[in-house]
């Protein structure tokens, strides 16, 4: 097992002297300098941070931990005042990404990038993808990539830098067509959304006509059920990537140990905080991921709350790197449904239960009001839609999900064929259609 290639990449990014090994002390010194620069730059150039940080002196940041004295930035801030974050002239903005957001405003978020900002992501993709691919591979990207500066476009550019072929297919809507494309293009590596790749595997289990040996999952929660199913069906090694548009698409990627993400620490500074009070939690404890950009020009973000739940590992990675390691994302903190006793459950918990059933291709979940009571409706796309098979699947899932909800909420399981199933493509959640609260 080789050390993650991100270690050598970060060493070069932080300009370590020739022959000096990468170490945490050098990384922290680099991050401290960049944090000061970012705060000063954002306060001077951004109307939003000019207001938020008006009384804060960047020189007061004497250690990376001092960043915790600054206020947070929230998704609602970006949705409410997107243009107030911009730090460059309009002609220097190369890419604008519009994203839906939750909350009372319903306004979308807009994230801005310069060409140099996107180059940072291409550079990360270049080195991160060498973890699982080389110049002999053909990589199919089941994510958006038709627009210049989109995640698929940036990934292709990163792959090209080590002579690896990248082909953008886009999100999957026709699994038969997607499978045929894998065969036709002789694809050896896949990059895609967990729920879609799982559905592709469940509709097209092990065959001799594909050459896929590695899979990189990104853009949503990665369930252990999905990893196990992909590995069992195709014999492929499954890697995870963590990132979002706000991080500049790339955030962290697993090494060959496939046990947590090594982070893009030369471009991003990560914290884990207690969701309720915002205080930093000790390594090894779960909390909310917060990050600060270190080199972003168009739209720097300072202490941005992601809403993702995770923890830092306390033990070193089996690959031997000195880099920190972020555990797999345990779900979205805000996307929880509340039961009568006050306990909550989320789509991630349902994933582990529902997707563990090999007959499930994909599913959606919604909380609805039915004749005055609250009901969790799970709509399943099944591999076998014959009446007897569908009935058996519904019974199996009913028993499994009841162990989670403990009869505190009524359940309805229904199976439909692919023609009548509309999947939640990204950031799946439990849709709340209730007229009241539990």
matplotlib code that plots the C-alpha trace (Angstrom):
import matplotlib.pyplot as plt

x = [0.0, 1.5, 1.1, -1.6, -0.3, -1.9, 1.0, 3.7, 1.3, 0.6, 4.4, 5.0, 2.1, 3.3, 6.8, 8.8, 12.5, 13.9, 14.4, 12.2, 9.3, 5.8, 4.9, 1.9, 3.9, 4.8, 1.2, -0.1, 2.4, 1.3, -2.4, -1.8, -0.3, -3.1, -5.8, -4.5, -4.3, -7.8, -9.4, -7.6, -8.5, -12.1, -12.6, -11.2, -12.8, -16.1, -19.1, -20.4, -17.1, -16.4, -19.5, -19.1, -15.4, -15.3, -14.1, -11.6, -7.9, -6.3, -3.1, -5.0, -4.9, -1.7, -2.5, -4.8, -7.0, -7.6, -9.9, -12.5, -12.9, -14.5, -18.2, -19.6, -20.8, -24.1, -25.7, -28.5, -25.9, -24.9, -28.5, -29.5, -26.5, -24.6, -23.2, -21.9, -19.4, -17.7, -14.1, -13.2, -14.6, -17.4, -15.1, -12.8, -15.6, -15.3, -18.0, -21.2, -23.0, -26.5, -27.6, -30.9, -31.0, -33.2, -34.7, -37.4, -36.2, -36.1, -33.6, -30.9, -27.2, -24.8, -21.1, -18.6, -15.2, -12.3, -10.3, -7.5, -10.0, -11.0, -7.4, -6.9, -9.6, -8.1, -4.8, -6.4, -8.3, -5.1, -3.3, -6.2, -7.2, -3.7, -4.8, -6.9, -6.0, -3.1, -2.5, -3.7, -7.2, -10.4, -12.6, -16.3, -17.8, -21.5, -21.8, -22.6, -19.9, -21.4, -20.5, -17.0, -16.0, -18.5, -17.3, -17.1, -15.2, -12.7, -12.2, -11.4, -8.8, -7.3, -7.1, -5.6, -2.6, -1.4, -2.5, -5.7, -8.7, -11.8, -15.3, -18.2, -21.5, -23.6, -26.1, -27.7, -31.4, -31.3, -29.3, -29.3, -27.8, -25.2, -24.2, -23.8, -21.6, -19.3, -18.9, -18.5, -15.9, -14.0, -14.2, -11.9, -12.8, -16.1, -16.9, -20.5, -23.2, -23.6, -27.4, -27.0, -24.0, -25.8, -28.8, -26.6, -25.0, -28.4, -29.9, -26.7, -25.0, -21.7, -21.0, -18.0, -18.3, -17.2, -13.7, -14.5, -12.0, -12.4, -15.2, -15.1, -18.3, -19.1, -21.7, -23.9, -23.8, -22.0, -23.7, -21.9, -24.7, -23.8, -20.1, -20.7, -23.1, -20.8, -17.8, -19.8, -21.4, -18.5, -15.4, -14.4, -12.6, -14.8, -13.3, -15.0, -14.6, -15.9, -16.6, -19.2, -19.6, -18.7, -15.3, -14.5, -16.0, -13.0, -12.5, -10.9, -10.3, -9.6, -6.2, -5.7, -6.6, -10.1, -10.7, -11.4, -10.6, -7.3, -8.1, -7.1, -5.3, -3.3, -6.5, -9.0, -8.8, -11.3, -12.8, -15.4, -17.7, -20.6, -23.8, -25.7, -23.1, -20.4, -17.6, -14.8, -15.0, -12.0, -10.7, -12.5, -15.9, -18.7, -19.8, -20.5, -17.9, -16.8, -14.2, -12.4, -10.9, -7.2, -6.6, -10.0, -10.2, -13.7, -15.6, -13.6, -15.6, -14.7, -15.9, -18.6, -21.0, -21.6, -24.4, -22.4, -21.7, -18.3, -15.2, -11.5, -9.7, -7.2, -5.1, -2.8, -3.9, -2.6, -1.1, 1.5, 0.7, 1.1, -2.0, -5.2, -8.0, -11.7, -14.1, -16.9, -19.8, -22.4, -25.2, -26.8, -27.4, -30.4, -32.1, -33.7, -37.3, -38.5, -40.4, -43.0, -40.5, -38.1, -35.7, -34.7, -33.8, -32.5, -32.2, -28.7, -30.1, -32.8, -30.1, -28.3, -31.6, -33.4, -30.4, -29.1, -31.9, -30.5, -33.9, -33.9, -32.6, -33.4, -35.9, -37.5, -38.9, -41.5, -43.4, -47.1, -50.3, -52.7, -56.2, -54.8, -51.8, -48.2, -46.9, -43.5, -44.0, -41.1, -41.4, -39.1, -37.8, -37.4, -35.3, -38.2, -41.6, -43.6, -46.5, -45.2, -41.7, -43.0, -45.2, -42.3, -40.0, -42.6, -42.9, -39.2, -38.7, -41.6, -40.0, -36.6, -37.7, -40.0, -36.8, -35.7, -39.0, -40.2, -43.8, -43.8, -44.9, -47.0, -45.2, -46.2, -43.9, -44.8, -42.9, -43.1, -41.3, -38.6, -41.1, -43.0, -40.1, -38.5, -35.2, -33.8, -30.6, -28.5, -28.5, -31.4, -33.6, -36.8, -39.3, -41.6, -45.1, -46.8, -49.4, -48.4, -45.4, -44.8]
y = [0.0, 3.3, 6.6, 8.9, 11.0, 14.0, 14.1, 14.8, 17.2, 19.2, 19.2, 20.9, 23.3, 24.6, 25.0, 22.7, 22.8, 20.0, 16.8, 17.8, 15.5, 16.7, 17.2, 18.6, 21.4, 22.7, 22.3, 24.3, 27.0, 27.3, 27.3, 30.0, 32.3, 31.6, 32.1, 35.5, 36.4, 35.1, 37.0, 40.3, 39.8, 38.9, 41.8, 44.3, 43.0, 41.4, 43.5, 40.6, 40.0, 43.7, 43.9, 40.5, 41.0, 44.8, 44.5, 41.7, 42.1, 39.4, 39.8, 38.4, 35.0, 33.7, 29.9, 28.0, 27.3, 31.1, 30.9, 29.6, 33.1, 34.2, 34.0, 31.3, 31.7, 29.9, 28.6, 31.1, 33.9, 32.9, 32.5, 35.9, 38.0, 36.1, 39.2, 40.6, 37.8, 38.6, 39.9, 40.4, 42.4, 40.8, 40.2, 38.0, 35.6, 32.5, 30.3, 30.8, 27.7, 28.0, 25.5, 24.8, 25.4, 24.4, 26.9, 29.4, 31.7, 29.0, 31.2, 29.3, 29.7, 31.2, 30.3, 32.2, 31.1, 32.8, 30.8, 30.5, 29.1, 26.4, 25.7, 24.8, 22.2, 20.7, 20.4, 18.6, 16.3, 15.6, 14.3, 12.9, 10.6, 9.1, 7.3, 4.9, 5.4, 5.8, 6.6, 3.2, 3.8, 4.9, 6.8, 7.3, 10.2, 9.9, 13.5, 16.8, 17.9, 19.6, 23.1, 24.5, 24.6, 22.0, 19.1, 16.7, 19.1, 19.9, 16.2, 15.4, 18.2, 16.8, 13.3, 14.6, 15.8, 12.3, 11.0, 9.3, 9.3, 10.9, 10.6, 12.6, 10.6, 12.8, 11.6, 8.3, 8.2, 5.1, 2.3, 0.0, 2.8, 3.6, 0.0, -0.3, 2.8, 1.1, -1.8, 0.2, 2.5, -0.2, 1.7, 0.6, 3.3, 4.9, 8.2, 8.7, 9.3, 6.5, 5.8, 5.8, 3.5, 1.1, 1.1, 0.5, -2.5, -3.9, -3.7, -5.1, -7.5, -9.3, -9.9, -10.8, -7.9, -5.0, -4.2, -1.9, -2.4, 0.8, 3.0, 6.5, 7.6, 11.3, 14.0, 12.2, 9.9, 6.7, 3.8, 0.6, -1.3, 0.4, -0.3, -3.9, -4.4, -2.8, -4.9, -8.1, -7.6, -6.3, -7.1, -3.5, -1.5, 1.3, 4.7, 7.7, 11.4, 14.2, 17.6, 20.1, 23.1, 25.4, 23.7, 24.2, 20.7, 18.8, 18.3, 15.0, 11.5, 8.1, 6.4, 2.8, 1.9, 3.2, 4.1, 7.9, 11.0, 12.7, 16.3, 19.1, 20.9, 23.3, 24.9, 24.3, 24.4, 22.0, 22.0, 19.8, 21.7, 20.9, 21.7, 23.2, 25.7, 25.9, 24.9, 22.8, 19.1, 16.9, 14.7, 11.4, 13.0, 13.6, 17.1, 19.4, 19.9, 23.6, 24.8, 27.9, 28.5, 29.4, 30.4, 31.3, 34.7, 35.2, 34.1, 33.1, 31.4, 31.7, 29.1, 27.8, 25.4, 22.5, 20.7, 17.4, 15.2, 13.5, 13.2, 13.2, 10.0, 10.0, 7.0, 7.2, 6.0, 2.5, 4.1, 5.8, 9.5, 12.3, 13.9, 14.1, 11.8, 12.6, 9.7, 8.9, 11.3, 10.1, 12.1, 15.6, 17.2, 19.2, 16.6, 14.6, 13.5, 13.6, 10.8, 11.2, 10.5, 13.2, 10.8, 11.5, 9.4, 10.4, 9.2, 7.9, 5.5, 4.4, 3.9, 1.3, -0.6, -0.3, -0.6, -3.6, -5.6, -6.9, -6.5, -2.7, -0.7, 2.7, 4.3, 7.6, 8.5, 11.0, 11.9, 12.5, 13.2, 10.3, 10.7, 12.7, 10.6, 10.8, 8.2, 7.4, 6.4, 4.5, 4.1, 1.4, 0.7, -3.1, -5.4, -7.8, -6.2, -9.4, -9.3, -12.1, -10.7, -7.1, -8.3, -10.2, -7.2, -4.9, -7.3, -7.5, -3.8, -3.2, -5.4, -3.9, -0.2, -0.9, -1.7, 1.9, 3.7, 1.3, 1.7, 5.4, 6.3, 4.5, 3.0, 2.4, 0.5, 0.4, -0.9, 0.5, -0.2, 1.9, 3.7, 5.1, 5.8, 9.3, 9.1, 11.8, 12.3, 14.4, 15.1, 12.7, 13.5, 12.5, 14.8, 16.3, 16.6, 16.7, 19.3, 19.1, 18.0, 14.7]
z = [0.0, -1.0, 0.8, -0.5, -3.4, -1.7, 0.8, -1.8, -3.6, -0.4, 0.4, -3.0, -2.5, 0.8, -0.6, 1.7, 1.1, -1.2, 0.7, 3.7, 4.4, 4.8, 8.4, 10.4, 11.8, 8.4, 7.2, 10.2, 9.6, 6.0, 7.0, 9.6, 7.1, 4.6, 7.2, 8.0, 4.3, 3.7, 6.5, 5.5, 1.9, 2.5, 5.0, 2.5, -0.7, 0.3, 1.5, 3.5, 5.4, 5.6, 7.8, 9.6, 10.4, 10.8, 14.4, 13.9, 13.3, 11.1, 13.2, 16.2, 14.5, 16.2, 15.7, 13.4, 16.4, 16.8, 13.7, 16.0, 17.4, 14.2, 13.4, 11.1, 7.6, 6.8, 3.6, 4.2, 4.1, 0.5, -0.5, 0.9, -0.1, -2.9, -4.6, -1.3, -1.1, -4.4, -4.1, -7.8, -10.7, -12.7, -15.8, -13.6, -12.7, -14.9, -13.5, -11.5, -10.0, -8.7, -6.0, -4.3, -0.5, 2.4, 4.9, 5.0, 2.2, -0.5, -2.3, -4.3, -3.4, -6.0, -5.8, -7.9, -9.2, -11.1, -13.6, -11.0, -8.5, -10.9, -11.6, -8.0, -8.3, -11.5, -9.7, -6.8, -9.2, -11.1, -8.0, -6.1, -9.1, -9.2, -6.1, -8.1, -11.8, -14.1, -17.8, -18.9, -17.5, -19.2, -16.7, -17.2, -15.2, -14.4, -13.3, -15.0, -17.3, -20.4, -19.2, -19.0, -15.4, -14.3, -12.1, -15.0, -17.2, -14.4, -13.7, -17.4, -17.3, -14.2, -15.7, -18.9, -16.9, -16.3, -19.8, -18.4, -20.6, -19.1, -20.7, -19.3, -19.6, -17.2, -14.5, -15.3, -16.3, -18.5, -16.8, -19.9, -22.0, -19.3, -19.1, -22.8, -22.7, -20.2, -22.5, -25.7, -24.2, -22.4, -19.1, -16.3, -13.7, -12.8, -11.0, -10.0, -7.4, -4.9, -5.4, -9.2, -9.3, -6.9, -9.2, -12.2, -10.4, -9.2, -12.7, -14.3, -11.9, -12.7, -16.3, -18.4, -20.8, -18.6, -17.3, -14.4, -11.6, -9.5, -8.6, -7.0, -5.3, -4.6, -4.2, -1.6, 1.5, 0.7, 2.5, 3.4, 1.7, -1.6, -1.2, -0.4, -3.3, -5.9, -4.6, -4.6, -8.1, -10.1, -7.9, -8.1, -5.4, -4.1, -3.1, -1.6, -2.2, 0.0, -1.4, -2.4, -4.8, -1.9, -1.3, -5.0, -5.8, -4.4, -0.6, 0.2, -1.2, 0.2, -0.2, -1.0, 2.6, 1.8, 5.4, 5.5, 3.5, 3.2, 2.8, 0.5, 3.3, 1.2, -0.1, 2.8, 6.5, 8.2, 11.7, 13.5, 15.8, 18.1, 16.0, 19.0, 20.3, 17.6, 19.9, 18.5, 19.5, 20.2, 17.5, 17.5, 18.4, 15.9, 15.0, 12.0, 9.3, 9.0, 6.5, 5.5, 2.0, 1.9, -1.7, -3.2, -5.0, -6.3, -3.2, -0.2, 2.6, 6.3, 8.7, 6.4, 8.1, 5.8, 7.7, 7.3, 10.3, 10.7, 12.9, 12.6, 13.2, 16.1, 14.9, 11.9, 8.4, 7.4, 4.3, 6.6, 5.7, 8.2, 6.8, 8.9, 8.1, 8.0, 8.7, 6.3, 6.4, 8.8, 7.3, 7.2, 10.6, 9.5, 7.4, 10.2, 10.8, 14.4, 16.1, 18.8, 21.6, 20.3, 18.6, 15.0, 12.0, 8.6, 5.0, 5.8, 8.4, 6.0, 3.3, 5.5, 6.1, 2.7, 0.4, 2.2, 0.6, -2.7, -4.4, -4.1, -7.0, -5.6, -3.3, -2.2, 1.2, 2.3, 5.5, 4.7, 6.6, 6.1, 7.6, 10.5, 11.3, 10.1, 7.7, 6.3, 2.7, 1.1, -2.7, -4.0, -7.4, -7.3, -9.4, -9.7, -10.0, -10.2, -7.8, -5.5, -5.4, -4.8, -1.9, -0.4, -0.6, 0.9, 3.9, 4.4, 4.3, 6.6, 9.3, 8.8, 9.0, 12.0, 13.9, 13.3, 13.9, 16.7, 15.7, 16.5, 13.0, 10.5, 7.5, 3.9, 1.6, -2.1, -5.1, -8.6, -11.9, -13.4, -15.7, -12.7, -10.5, -10.3, -8.3, -6.1, -7.9, -5.5, -1.8, -1.1, 1.9, 3.5, 1.9, 4.5, 3.2, 6.6, 7.5, 11.1, 13.2, 15.0]

ax = plt.figure().add_subplot(projection="3d")
ax.plot(x, y, z, "-o")
ax.set_aspect("equal")
plt.show()
